[in-house]
Amino acid sequence: MISTTFITPLTSMPTVSSLDKDSNNLSSNEENSELSFSETLKQKIQNVKDLEQKSLDSAYAVSMGQTEDIEGAMIDATKASVAIETAVQITTRAVNAYKEIVQMQI
């Protein structure tokens, strides 16, 4: 006997016209909330600084005995470390791309 419990019924897919309406709404929302490159960069750098400060605060709280959440402190430290490493990699890639553009012959 073949079991039919693994067969799931198909559901109808949305029409293309409804997808176009959703994408138009999305793009108009993106245009209204779009930030400049420098503002976005400042915001992301501030996010990295906030993660680093949160890591320092949680490590200080654990070391002073204010909390016993060592796992949370380690997670905060890892998040900050990954954010800093990512920011360094992005900076390096941006500088390398700029150098390549400057060296291009027109």
C-alpha positions as CSV (number, residue, x, y, z in Angstrom):
1,M,0.0,0.0,0.0
2,I,1.2,3.5,-0.8
3,S,0.8,6.0,1.9
4,T,-0.7,9.3,0.8
5,T,0.3,11.2,4.0
6,F,3.4,12.6,2.3
7,I,1.5,14.1,-0.6
8,T,0.5,17.7,0.0
9,P,-2.2,19.4,-2.1
10,L,-1.1,22.2,-4.4
11,T,-2.2,25.7,-3.7
12,S,-2.9,28.3,-6.2
13,M,-0.1,30.8,-7.1
14,P,-0.7,34.5,-7.2
15,T,-1.3,36.0,-10.6
16,V,1.4,38.0,-12.3
17,S,-0.6,41.2,-12.2
18,S,-0.9,41.0,-8.4
19,L,2.9,40.5,-8.2
20,D,3.4,43.6,-10.3
21,K,1.2,45.7,-7.9
22,D,3.2,44.4,-4.9
23,S,6.5,45.2,-6.6
24,N,5.3,48.8,-7.5
25,N,4.3,49.4,-3.9
26,L,7.6,48.1,-2.7
27,S,9.6,50.3,-5.0
28,S,7.7,53.4,-4.1
29,N,8.2,52.7,-0.4
30,E,11.9,52.2,-1.1
31,E,12.2,55.5,-2.9
32,N,10.6,57.4,0.1
33,S,12.9,55.7,2.6
34,E,16.1,55.7,0.6
35,L,19.1,57.2,2.3
36,S,22.2,58.6,0.7
37,F,25.3,56.5,0.6
38,S,27.1,58.5,3.3
39,E,24.0,58.4,5.6
40,T,23.8,54.6,5.2
41,L,27.5,54.2,5.8
42,K,27.3,56.4,9.0
43,Q,24.3,54.3,10.2
44,K,26.1,51.0,9.7
45,I,29.3,52.3,11.4
46,Q,27.2,53.4,14.3
47,N,25.6,49.9,14.4
48,V,29.1,48.4,14.7
49,K,30.0,50.8,17.5
50,D,26.7,49.9,19.3
51,L,27.5,46.2,19.0
52,E,31.0,46.8,20.4
53,Q,29.7,48.8,23.3
54,K,27.1,46.2,24.1
55,S,29.8,43.6,24.1
56,L,31.9,45.7,26.5
57,D,29.0,46.4,28.8
58,S,28.0,42.7,29.0
59,A,31.6,41.6,29.6
60,Y,31.9,44.3,32.3
61,A,28.7,43.1,34.0
62,V,29.9,39.5,34.0
63,S,33.3,40.4,35.4
64,M,31.8,42.6,38.1
65,G,29.4,39.9,39.1
66,Q,26.3,41.9,38.2
67,T,25.1,39.1,36.0
68,E,25.8,35.4,35.5
69,D,24.9,35.4,31.8
70,I,28.3,34.3,30.4
71,E,26.7,32.9,27.3
72,G,25.0,36.2,26.5
73,A,28.3,38.0,27.0
74,M,30.1,35.6,24.7
75,I,27.3,35.9,22.0
76,D,27.6,39.7,22.3
77,A,31.4,39.5,21.9
78,T,31.1,37.2,18.9
79,K,28.5,39.6,17.2
80,A,30.8,42.5,17.8
81,S,33.8,40.6,16.4
82,V,32.0,39.5,13.3
83,A,30.6,43.1,12.7
84,I,34.1,44.6,13.1
85,E,35.7,41.9,10.8
86,T,32.9,42.6,8.2
87,A,33.5,46.3,8.4
88,V,37.2,45.9,7.9
89,Q,36.7,43.6,4.9
90,I,34.2,46.0,3.3
91,T,36.6,48.9,3.9
92,T,39.5,47.0,2.3
93,R,37.4,46.0,-0.7
94,A,36.2,49.6,-1.2
95,V,39.7,50.9,-1.1
96,N,40.9,48.3,-3.5
97,A,38.0,49.1,-5.9
98,Y,38.9,52.8,-5.7
99,K,42.5,52.1,-6.5
100,E,41.5,50.0,-9.5
101,I,39.2,52.8,-10.8
102,V,42.0,55.4,-10.3
103,Q,44.5,53.2,-12.2
104,M,42.1,52.7,-15.2
105,Q,43.2,54.4,-18.4
106,I,40.6,56.4,-20.2
